Amino acid sequence: MGSVAGAVFTVDSEGPSYVPGAVVVLNSTRARALQAETDANGTYRFPEVEPGSHKVEVTFPGLHAEQEIVVEAGVVRKLDIELKPIAVTTSVPWCWHETLNART
């Protein structure tokens, strides 16, 4: 088994700010998903992770990040993740109707 640990942060003009309470999910095609929440310092840890490729997804209201990682047996993989604003898209449904004039 390996492990994954790191911190979750945002960056603004003042520099990095660590994010407590972010949800961190480690997904793998070979094992069940693992979930953790960042502590008061914005750090998280998955102590027992199956070796192989994984995707780490982090969410916090209005923010999101994801990254692919490879975990090796016996190795602690450090992964600090920067959250970015979620892109907001809007759409306005519309329908174009052509009026046909009936001639009699």
MMTF fields as JSON, N, C-alpha, C and O atoms, coordinates in Angstrom:
{
  "mmtfVersion": "1.0.0",
  "mmtfProducer": "UNKNOWN",
  "numBonds": 415,
  "numAtoms": 416,
  "numGroups": 104,
  "numChains": 1,
  "numModels": 1,
  "chainsPerModel": [1],
  "groupsPerChain": [104],
  "chainIdList": ["A"],
  "bondAtomList": [4, 2, 8, 6, 12, 10, 16, 14, 20, 18, 24, 22, 28, 26, 32, 30, 36, 34, 40, 38, 44, 42, 48, 46, 52, 50, 56, 54, 60, 58, 64, 62, 68, 66, 72, 70, 76, 74, 80, 78, 84, 82, 88, 86, 92, 90, 96, 94, 100, 98, 104, 102, 108, 106, 112, 110, 116, 114, 120, 118, 124, 122, 128, 126, 132, 130, 136, 134, 140, 138, 144, 142, 148, 146, 152, 150, 156, 154, 160, 158, 164, 162, 168, 166, 172, 170, 176, 174, 180, 178, 184, 182, 188, 186, 192, 190, 196, 194, 200, 198, 204, 202, 208, 206, 212, 210, 216, 214, 220, 218, 224, 222, 228, 226, 232, 230, 236, 234, 240, 238, 244, 242, 248, 246, 252, 250, 256, 254, 260, 258, 264, 262, 268, 266, 272, 270, 276, 274, 280, 278, 284, 282, 288, 286, 292, 290, 296, 294, 300, 298, 304, 302, 308, 306, 312, 310, 316, 314, 320, 318, 324, 322, 328, 326, 332, 330, 336, 334, 340, 338, 344, 342, 348, 346, 352, 350, 356, 354, 360, 358, 364, 362, 368, 366, 372, 370, 376, 374, 380, 378, 384, 382, 388, 386, 392, 390, 396, 394, 400, 398, 404, 402, 408, 406, 412, 410],
  "bondOrderList": [1, 1, 1, 1, 1, 1, 1, 1, 1, 1, 1, 1, 1, 1, 1, 1, 1, 1, 1, 1, 1, 1, 1, 1, 1, 1, 1, 1, 1, 1, 1, 1, 1, 1, 1, 1, 1, 1, 1, 1, 1, 1, 1, 1, 1, 1, 1, 1, 1, 1, 1, 1, 1, 1, 1, 1, 1, 1, 1, 1, 1, 1, 1, 1, 1, 1, 1, 1, 1, 1, 1, 1, 1, 1, 1, 1, 1, 1, 1, 1, 1, 1, 1, 1, 1, 1, 1, 1, 1, 1, 1, 1, 1, 1, 1, 1, 1, 1, 1, 1, 1, 1, 1],
  "groupList": [{"groupName": "MET", "atomNameList": ["N", "CA", "C", "O"], "elementList": ["N", "C", "C", "O"], "formalChargeList": [0, 0, 0, 0], "bondAtomList": [1, 0, 2, 1, 3, 2], "bondOrderList": [1, 1, 2], "singleLetterCode": "M", "chemCompType": "L-PEPTIDE LINKING"}, {"groupName": "GLY", "atomNameList": ["N", "CA", "C", "O"], "elementList": ["N", "C", "C", "O"], "formalChargeList": [0, 0, 0, 0], "bondAtomList": [1, 0, 2, 1, 3, 2], "bondOrderList": [1, 1, 2], "singleLetterCode": "G", "chemCompType": "PEPTIDE LINKING"}, {"groupName": "SER", "atomNameList": ["N", "CA", "C", "O"], "elementList": ["N", "C", "C", "O"], "formalChargeList": [0, 0, 0, 0], "bondAtomList": [1, 0, 2, 1, 3, 2], "bondOrderList": [1, 1, 2], "singleLetterCode": "S", "chemCompType": "L-PEPTIDE LINKING"}, {"groupName": "VAL", "atomNameList": ["N", "CA", "C", "O"], "elementList": ["N", "C", "C", "O"], "formalChargeList": [0, 0, 0, 0], "bondAtomList": [1, 0, 2, 1, 3, 2], "bondOrderList": [1, 1, 2], "singleLetterCode": "V", "chemCompType": "L-PEPTIDE LINKING"}, {"groupName": "ALA", "atomNameList": ["N", "CA", "C", "O"], "elementList": ["N", "C", "C", "O"], "formalChargeList": [0, 0, 0, 0], "bondAtomList": [1, 0, 2, 1, 3, 2], "bondOrderList": [1, 1, 2], "singleLetterCode": "A", "chemCompType": "L-PEPTIDE LINKING"}, {"groupName": "PHE", "atomNameList": ["N", "CA", "C", "O"], "elementList": ["N", "C", "C", "O"], "formalChargeList": [0, 0, 0, 0], "bondAtomList": [1, 0, 2, 1, 3, 2], "bondOrderList": [1, 1, 2], "singleLetterCode": "F", "chemCompType": "L-PEPTIDE LINKING"}, {"groupName": "THR", "atomNameList": ["N", "CA", "C", "O"], "elementList": ["N", "C", "C", "O"], "formalChargeList": [0, 0, 0, 0], "bondAtomList": [1, 0, 2, 1, 3, 2], "bondOrderList": [1, 1, 2], "singleLetterCode": "T", "chemCompType": "L-PEPTIDE LINKING"}, {"groupName": "ASP", "atomNameList": ["N", "CA", "C", "O"], "elementList": ["N", "C", "C", "O"], "formalChargeList": [0, 0, 0, 0], "bondAtomList": [1, 0, 2, 1, 3, 2], "bondOrderList": [1, 1, 2], "singleLetterCode": "D", "chemCompType": "L-PEPTIDE LINKING"}, {"groupName": "GLU", "atomNameList": ["N", "CA", "C", "O"], "elementList": ["N", "C", "C", "O"], "formalChargeList": [0, 0, 0, 0], "bondAtomList": [1, 0, 2, 1, 3, 2], "bondOrderList": [1, 1, 2], "singleLetterCode": "E", "chemCompType": "L-PEPTIDE LINKING"}, {"groupName": "PRO", "atomNameList": ["N", "CA", "C", "O"], "elementList": ["N", "C", "C", "O"], "formalChargeList": [0, 0, 0, 0], "bondAtomList": [1, 0, 2, 1, 3, 2], "bondOrderList": [1, 1, 2], "singleLetterCode": "P", "chemCompType": "L-PEPTIDE LINKING"}, {"groupName": "TYR", "atomNameList": ["N", "CA", "C", "O"], "elementList": ["N", "C", "C", "O"], "formalChargeList": [0, 0, 0, 0], "bondAtomList": [1, 0, 2, 1, 3, 2], "bondOrderList": [1, 1, 2], "singleLetterCode": "Y", "chemCompType": "L-PEPTIDE LINKING"}, {"groupName": "LEU", "atomNameList": ["N", "CA", "C", "O"], "elementList": ["N", "C", "C", "O"], "formalChargeList": [0, 0, 0, 0], "bondAtomList": [1, 0, 2, 1, 3, 2], "bondOrderList": [1, 1, 2], "singleLetterCode": "L", "chemCompType": "L-PEPTIDE LINKING"}, {"groupName": "ASN", "atomNameList": ["N", "CA", "C", "O"], "elementList": ["N", "C", "C", "O"], "formalChargeList": [0, 0, 0, 0], "bondAtomList": [1, 0, 2, 1, 3, 2], "bondOrderList": [1, 1, 2], "singleLetterCode": "N", "chemCompType": "L-PEPTIDE LINKING"}, {"groupName": "ARG", "atomNameList": ["N", "CA", "C", "O"], "elementList": ["N", "C", "C", "O"], "formalChargeList": [0, 0, 0, 0], "bondAtomList": [1, 0, 2, 1, 3, 2], "bondOrderList": [1, 1, 2], "singleLetterCode": "R", "chemCompType": "L-PEPTIDE LINKING"}, {"groupName": "GLN", "atomNameList": ["N", "CA", "C", "O"], "elementList": ["N", "C", "C", "O"], "formalChargeList": [0, 0, 0, 0], "bondAtomList": [1, 0, 2, 1, 3, 2], "bondOrderList": [1, 1, 2], "singleLetterCode": "Q", "chemCompType": "L-PEPTIDE LINKING"}, {"groupName": "HIS", "atomNameList": ["N", "CA", "C", "O"], "elementList": ["N", "C", "C", "O"], "formalChargeList": [0, 0, 0, 0], "bondAtomList": [1, 0, 2, 1, 3, 2], "bondOrderList": [1, 1, 2], "singleLetterCode": "H", "chemCompType": "L-PEPTIDE LINKING"}, {"groupName": "LYS", "atomNameList": ["N", "CA", "C", "O"], "elementList": ["N", "C", "C", "O"], "formalChargeList": [0, 0, 0, 0], "bondAtomList": [1, 0, 2, 1, 3, 2], "bondOrderList": [1, 1, 2], "singleLetterCode": "K", "chemCompType": "L-PEPTIDE LINKING"}, {"groupName": "ILE", "atomNameList": ["N", "CA", "C", "O"], "elementList": ["N", "C", "C", "O"], "formalChargeList": [0, 0, 0, 0], "bondAtomList": [1, 0, 2, 1, 3, 2], "bondOrderList": [1, 1, 2], "singleLetterCode": "I", "chemCompType": "L-PEPTIDE LINKING"}, {"groupName": "TRP", "atomNameList": ["N", "CA", "C", "O"], "elementList": ["N", "C", "C", "O"], "formalChargeList": [0, 0, 0, 0], "bondAtomList": [1, 0, 2, 1, 3, 2], "bondOrderList": [1, 1, 2], "singleLetterCode": "W", "chemCompType": "L-PEPTIDE LINKING"}, {"groupName": "CYS", "atomNameList": ["N", "CA", "C", "O"], "elementList": ["N", "C", "C", "O"], "formalChargeList": [0, 0, 0, 0], "bondAtomList": [1, 0, 2, 1, 3, 2], "bondOrderList": [1, 1, 2], "singleLetterCode": "C", "chemCompType": "L-PEPTIDE LINKING"}],
  "groupTypeList": [0, 1, 2, 3, 4, 1, 4, 3, 5, 6, 3, 7, 2, 8, 1, 9, 2, 10, 3, 9, 1, 4, 3, 3, 3, 11, 12, 2, 6, 13, 4, 13, 4, 11, 14, 4, 8, 6, 7, 4, 12, 1, 6, 10, 13, 5, 9, 8, 3, 8, 9, 1, 2, 15, 16, 3, 8, 3, 6, 5, 9, 1, 11, 15, 4, 8, 14, 8, 17, 3, 3, 8, 4, 1, 3, 3, 13, 16, 11, 7, 17, 8, 11, 16, 9, 17, 4, 3, 6, 6, 2, 3, 9, 18, 19, 18, 15, 8, 6, 11, 12, 4, 13, 6],
  "groupIdList": [1, 2, 3, 4, 5, 6, 7, 8, 9, 10, 11, 12, 13, 14, 15, 16, 17, 18, 19, 20, 21, 22, 23, 24, 25, 26, 27, 28, 29, 30, 31, 32, 33, 34, 35, 36, 37, 38, 39, 40, 41, 42, 43, 44, 45, 46, 47, 48, 49, 50, 51, 52, 53, 54, 55, 56, 57, 58, 59, 60, 61, 62, 63, 64, 65, 66, 67, 68, 69, 70, 71, 72, 73, 74, 75, 76, 77, 78, 79, 80, 81, 82, 83, 84, 85, 86, 87, 88, 89, 90, 91, 92, 93, 94, 95, 96, 97, 98, 99, 100, 101, 102, 103, 104],
  "secStructList": [7, 3, 3, 3, 3, 3, 3, 3, 3, 3, 3, 3, 6, 6, 3, 3, 3, 3, 7, 6, 6, 7, 3, 3, 3, 3, 3, 7, 1, 1, 1, 7, 7, 3, 3, 3, 3, 7, 7, 6, 6, 1, 3, 3, 3, 3, 3, 3, 3, 7, 1, 3, 3, 3, 3, 3, 3, 3, 3, 3, 6, 6, 3, 3, 3, 3, 3, 3, 3, 3, 3, 7, 6, 6, 7, 3, 3, 3, 7, 7, 3, 3, 7, 3, 3, 7, 7, 7, 7, 7, 7, 7, 7, 7, 7, 7, 7, 7, 7, 7, 7, 7, 7, 7],
  "xCoordList": [0.836, 0.0, 0.88, 2.002, 0.341, 0.991, 0.091, -0.91, 0.43, -0.44, -0.342, 0.608, -1.357, -1.426, -1.728, -2.623, -0.987, -1.209, -0.874, -0.035, -1.536, -1.241, -2.13, -2.757, -2.177, -2.972, -3.802, -3.447, -4.913, -5.817, -5.801, -5.94, -5.629, -5.497, -6.082, -6.341, -6.285, -6.625, -5.535, -4.797, -5.436, -4.429, -5.12, -5.929, -4.775, -5.238, -4.058, -2.909, -4.327, -3.235, -2.406, -1.278, -2.956, -2.243, -1.406, -0.642, -1.547, -0.827, -1.769, -2.983, -1.225, -2.073, -2.851, -2.355, -4.076, -4.914, -5.349, -5.911, -5.101, -5.455, -6.93, -7.482, -7.56, -9.015, -9.432, -9.313, -9.916, -10.459, -11.862, -12.601, -12.225, -13.567, -13.795, -14.935, -12.756, -12.91, -13.045, -12.429, -13.841, -14.029, -13.057, -13.039, -12.244, -11.246, -11.65, -11.823, -11.801, -12.192, -11.104, -10.685, -10.651, -9.648, -10.35, -10.812, -10.423, -11.104, -10.1, -9.039, -10.46, -9.631, -10.541, -11.656, -10.068, -10.857, -10.727, -11.53, -9.689, -9.441, -9.888, -9.941, -10.211, -10.568, -11.72, -12.046, -12.323, -13.432, -12.907, -11.742, -13.771, -13.393, -13.147, -13.831, -12.165, -11.87, -12.209, -12.029, -12.705, -13.076, -12.509, -12.479, -12.06, -11.551, -11.986, -12.384, -11.904, -12.181, -10.938, -10.299, -10.603, -9.413, -9.634, -10.744, -8.551, -8.619, -8.518, -8.573, -8.373, -8.317, -7.161, -7.203, -6.122, -4.966, -5.047, -4.114, -6.17, -6.345, -5.643, -5.492, -5.205, -4.489, -5.403, -6.401, -5.043, -5.766, -4.757, -3.574, -5.244, -4.363, -5.195, -6.236, -4.705, -5.229, -4.1, -3.179, -4.138, -2.994, -2.794, -1.669, -3.85, -3.714, -4.4, -5.624, -3.577, -4.082, -3.458, -2.249, -4.299, -3.815, -2.867, -3.163, -1.749, -0.863, -1.589, -2.463, -1.214, -1.806, -2.222, -1.899, -2.954, -3.425, -4.725, -5.61, -4.819, -5.994, -6.304, -5.447, -7.556, -7.939, -8.371, -9.204, -7.797, -8.162, -9.05, -8.678, -10.24, -11.159, -11.41, -11.648, -11.356, -11.57, -12.687, -12.708, -13.621, -14.712, -14.882, -14.64, -15.293, -15.642, -16.636, -16.496, -17.643, -18.655, -18.062, -17.325, -18.407, -17.942, -16.559, -16.106, -15.874, -14.512, -14.377, -15.126, -13.406, -13.211, -11.807, -11.209, -11.288, -10.021, -9.993, -10.638, -9.249, -9.021, -7.646, -7.137, -7.064, -5.719, -5.509, -5.966, -4.817, -4.445, -3.13, -2.228, -3.016, -1.773, -1.492, -2.393, -0.248, 0.152, 0.713, 1.616, 0.167, 0.6, 1.452, 1.089, 2.597, 3.492, 3.475, 3.307, 3.648, 3.668, 4.805, 5.934, 4.492, 5.499, 5.922, 6.851, 5.261, 5.652, 4.514, 3.344, 4.871, 3.903, 3.939, 4.943, 2.857, 2.767, 2.217, 1.083, 3.001, 2.558, 1.844, 2.38, 0.649, -0.146, -0.881, -1.918, -0.344, -1.021, -1.869, -1.424, -3.084, -4.04, -4.595, -5.072, -4.526, -5.096, -6.521, -6.772, -7.454, -8.848, -9.031, -8.414, -9.883, -10.206, -11.722, -12.467, -12.184, -13.627, -14.284, -13.723, -15.471, -16.243, -16.776, -17.318, -16.62, -17.124, -18.648, -19.278, -19.209, -20.662, -21.099, -20.635, -21.989, -22.521, -24.027, -24.683, -24.544, -25.99, -26.435, -25.682, -27.644, -28.206, -29.652, -30.341, -30.074, -31.448, -32.095, -31.729, -33.054, -33.714, -34.584, -35.242, -34.57, -35.415, -35.847, -35.219, -36.9, -37.433, -37.848, -38.476, -37.502, -37.834, -39.02, -38.976, -40.068, -41.262, -41.501, -41.472, -41.732, -42.055, -43.564, -44.185, -44.129, -45.566, -45.857, -45.319, -46.703, -47.099, -48.398, -49.358, -48.419, -49.646, -50.418, -49.937, -51.591, -52.453, -53.119, -53.676, -53.06, -53.722, -54.94, -54.899, -55.989, -57.219, -57.699, -58.72],
  "yCoordList": [-1.18, 0.0, 1.243, 1.235, 2.312, 3.603, 4.564, 4.151, 5.825, 6.816, 8.125, 8.364, 8.968, 10.274, 11.301, 11.099, 12.4, 13.469, 14.8, 14.876, 15.843, 17.158, 18.221, 18.023, 19.35, 20.488, 21.008, 20.834, 21.647, 22.244, 23.753, 24.21, 24.523, 25.964, 26.705, 26.125, 28.002, 28.924, 29.982, 30.16, 30.677, 31.731, 33.01, 33.01, 34.106, 35.415, 36.39, 35.962, 37.669, 38.652, 38.652, 39.143, 38.109, 38.027, 36.751, 36.594, 35.834, 34.57, 33.41, 33.553, 32.25, 31.081, 31.185, 31.718, 30.666, 30.529, 29.073, 28.554, 28.415, 27.006, 26.876, 27.707, 25.817, 25.683, 24.554, 23.384, 24.876, 23.835, 23.438, 24.271, 22.181, 21.723, 21.352, 21.091, 21.316, 20.873, 19.348, 18.65, 18.845, 17.395, 16.888, 17.371, 15.902, 15.317, 13.863, 13.088, 13.496, 12.131, 11.543, 12.161, 10.352, 9.636, 8.466, 7.533, 8.53, 7.501, 6.61, 7.057, 5.346, 4.382, 3.408, 3.14, 2.883, 1.882, 0.507, -0.389, 0.341, -0.973, -1.091, -2.202, 0.009, -0.031, 0.939, 1.771, 0.824, 1.725, 3.144, 3.344, 4.107, 5.512, 5.787, 5.245, 6.633, 7.072, 8.543, 9.295, 8.968, 10.363, 10.884, 10.174, 12.132, 12.798, 14.261, 14.768, 14.923, 16.345, 17.037, 16.548, 18.176, 18.884, 19.409, 19.789, 19.42, 19.882, 21.406, 22.078, 21.954, 23.405, 24.062, 25.262, 23.283, 23.805, 23.546, 23.864, 22.965, 22.675, 21.403, 21.185, 20.541, 19.322, 18.099, 18.074, 17.095, 15.827, 14.694, 14.915, 13.469, 12.297, 11.052, 10.829, 10.248, 8.909, 7.95, 7.788, 7.297, 6.508, 5.173, 4.677, 4.586, 3.28, 3.31, 3.227, 3.432, 3.539, 2.434, 2.206, 1.752, 0.719, 1.346, 2.42, 0.711, 1.219, 1.275, 0.457, 2.243, 2.385, 3.81, 4.732, 3.974, 5.296, 5.656, 4.818, 6.909, 7.407, 8.812, 9.498, 9.234, 10.619, 11.217, 10.651, 12.365, 13.081, 14.255, 15.069, 14.328, 15.429, 16.152, 15.522, 17.475, 18.285, 19.274, 19.922, 19.389, 20.338, 21.159, 20.685, 22.367, 23.298, 24.23, 24.491, 24.751, 25.567, 26.624, 27.514, 26.497, 27.425, 27.136, 27.822, 26.109, 25.788, 24.307, 23.479, 23.976, 22.584, 22.397, 23.327, 21.186, 20.812, 19.309, 18.586, 18.84, 17.404, 17.188, 18.011, 16.051, 15.744, 14.239, 13.543, 13.746, 12.337, 12.126, 12.959, 11.013, 10.686, 9.2, 8.411, 8.82, 7.426, 7.171, 7.873, 6.161, 5.802, 4.545, 3.584, 4.56, 3.408, 2.8, 3.513, 1.494, 0.795, 1.32, 1.482, 1.585, 2.025, 3.475, 3.904, 4.241, 5.631, 6.561, 6.296, 7.654, 8.697, 9.71, 10.392, 9.801, 10.727, 12.054, 12.105, 13.136, 14.462, 15.128, 15.207, 15.597, 16.222, 17.436, 17.293, 18.625, 19.869, 20.278, 20.2, 20.712, 20.974, 22.39, 22.8, 23.134, 24.482, 24.428, 23.935, 24.945, 25.032, 26.229, 27.277, 26.058, 27.121, 27.33, 26.397, 28.536, 28.772, 27.87, 27.598, 27.427, 26.633, 27.582, 28.642, 27.202, 28.03, 28.016, 26.96, 29.188, 29.317, 29.596, 30.539, 28.77, 29.001, 29.163, 28.531, 29.982, 30.166, 30.012, 30.256, 29.613, 29.525, 29.977, 29.812, 30.532, 30.985, 30.194, 30.34, 29.358, 28.598, 29.523, 30.429, 29.282, 30.06, 29.186, 28.175, 29.586, 28.827, 29.826, 30.842, 29.538, 30.398, 29.79, 28.646, 30.57, 30.11, 31.023, 32.248, 30.404, 31.189, 31.165, 30.103, 32.328, 32.424, 32.323, 33.07, 31.399, 31.228, 31.983, 31.837, 32.774, 33.476, 32.606, 32.276, 32.25, 31.423, 32.316, 33.361, 31.904, 32.647, 31.858, 30.648, 32.584, 31.912, 32.443, 31.986],
  "zCoordList": [0.0, 0.0, 0.0, 0.507, -0.583, -0.525, 0.222, 0.806, 0.21, 0.83, 0.059, -0.687, 0.264, -0.39, 0.691, 1.512, 0.692, 1.665, 1.019, 0.122, 1.483, 0.942, 1.535, 2.576, 0.859, 1.299, 0.135, -1.031, 0.475, -0.508, -0.267, 0.867, -1.349, -1.204, -2.389, -3.443, -2.196, -3.273, -3.313, -2.344, -4.427, -4.56, -5.014, -5.942, -4.327, -4.76, -4.696, -4.59, -4.758, -4.78, -3.492, -3.483, -2.416, -1.136, -1.022, -0.07, -1.996, -1.945, -1.651, -1.796, -1.234, -0.995, 0.315, 1.308, 0.297, 1.488, 1.553, 0.588, 2.662, 2.808, 3.166, 3.886, 2.652, 2.711, 3.65, 3.285, 4.849, 5.722, 5.259, 4.736, 5.449, 5.11, 3.668, 3.283, 2.851, 1.459, 1.43, 2.235, 0.515, 0.37, -0.687, -1.819, -0.296, -1.182, -1.442, -0.502, -2.719, -3.089, -3.97, -4.949, -3.621, -4.395, -5.083, -4.427, -6.41, -7.21, -7.917, -8.352, -8.02, -8.73, -9.454, -9.007, -10.565, -11.279, -10.627, -10.887, -9.759, -9.156, -7.708, -7.182, -7.048, -5.633, -5.377, -6.225, -4.215, -3.877, -3.666, -3.323, -3.874, -3.684, -2.203, -1.334, -1.934, -0.579, -0.473, -1.431, 0.702, 0.886, 2.194, 3.2, 2.169, 3.365, 3.314, 2.265, 4.454, 4.526, 5.066, 5.998, 4.476, 4.946, 6.364, 6.738, 7.144, 8.525, 8.598, 7.568, 9.799, 9.998, 9.257, 8.985, 8.925, 8.189, 6.694, 5.957, 6.235, 4.816, 4.363, 3.161, 5.312, 4.927, 4.969, 5.689, 4.187, 4.127, 4.05, 3.792, 4.278, 4.192, 3.924, 4.541, 2.987, 2.748, 3.096, 2.296, 4.278, 4.738, 4.02, 3.959, 3.481, 2.82, 1.46, 1.354, 0.427, -0.937, -1.781, -1.733, -2.552, -3.466, -4.491, -5.014, -4.787, -5.838, -7.187, -7.47, -8.001, -9.326, -9.605, -8.856, -10.711, -11.135, -10.431, -10.253, -10.039, -9.338, -9.816, -10.373, -9.587, -9.842, -8.51, -7.803, -8.179, -6.965, -7.37, -8.215, -6.748, -6.995, -5.681, -4.65, -5.724, -4.53, -4.81, -5.857, -3.862, -4.006, -2.729, -1.619, -2.923, -1.861, -2.529, -3.724, -1.813, -2.491, -3.429, -3.005, -4.715, -5.743, -6.305, -7.22, -5.757, -6.181, -6.501, -5.981, -7.372, -7.774, -8.323, -8.863, -8.178, -8.815, -8.97, -8.21, -9.948, -10.102, -10.71, -11.47, -10.348, -10.829, -10.82, -9.913, -11.831, -11.906, -11.164, -11.249, -10.434, -9.738, -9.855, -10.142, -9.634, -9.574, -8.178, -7.721, -7.512, -6.159, -6.249, -6.929, -5.552, -5.508, -4.114, -3.125, -4.035, -2.746, -1.877, -2.342, -0.609, 0.342, 0.216, 0.9, -0.643, -0.884, -0.456, -0.736, 0.226, 0.542, -0.601, -0.804, -1.33, -2.465, -1.958, -1.481, -2.051, -1.618, -2.787, -3.892, -2.535, -3.584, -3.023, -2.376, -3.269, -2.92, -4.11, -5.255, -3.84, -4.912, -4.8, -3.742, -5.912, -5.957, -6.486, -7.586, -5.683, -6.108, -7.027, -6.837, -8.019, -8.973, -8.958, -8.662, -9.273, -9.342, -10.391, -11.452, -10.057, -11.005, -12.077, -11.762, -13.323, -14.421, -14.391, -14.317, -14.448, -14.456, -15.878, -16.518, -16.351, -17.688, -17.594, -16.767, -18.416, -18.463, -19.905, -20.848, -20.035, -21.379, -21.316, -20.309, -22.389, -22.497, -23.622, -24.788, -23.264, -24.33, -25.179, -24.667, -26.435, -27.313, -28.469, -28.784, -29.073, -30.193, -31.266, -30.969, -32.489, -33.597, -34.323, -34.776, -34.421, -35.132, -36.317, -36.205, -37.431, -38.612, -38.784, -38.815, -38.894, -39.073, -40.564, -41.382, -40.876, -42.281, -42.515, -41.759, -43.548, -43.911, -44.88, -45.964, -44.482, -45.347, -46.373, -46.037, -47.607, -48.663, -49.099, -49.323, -49.204, -49.647, -50.955, -51.47]
}
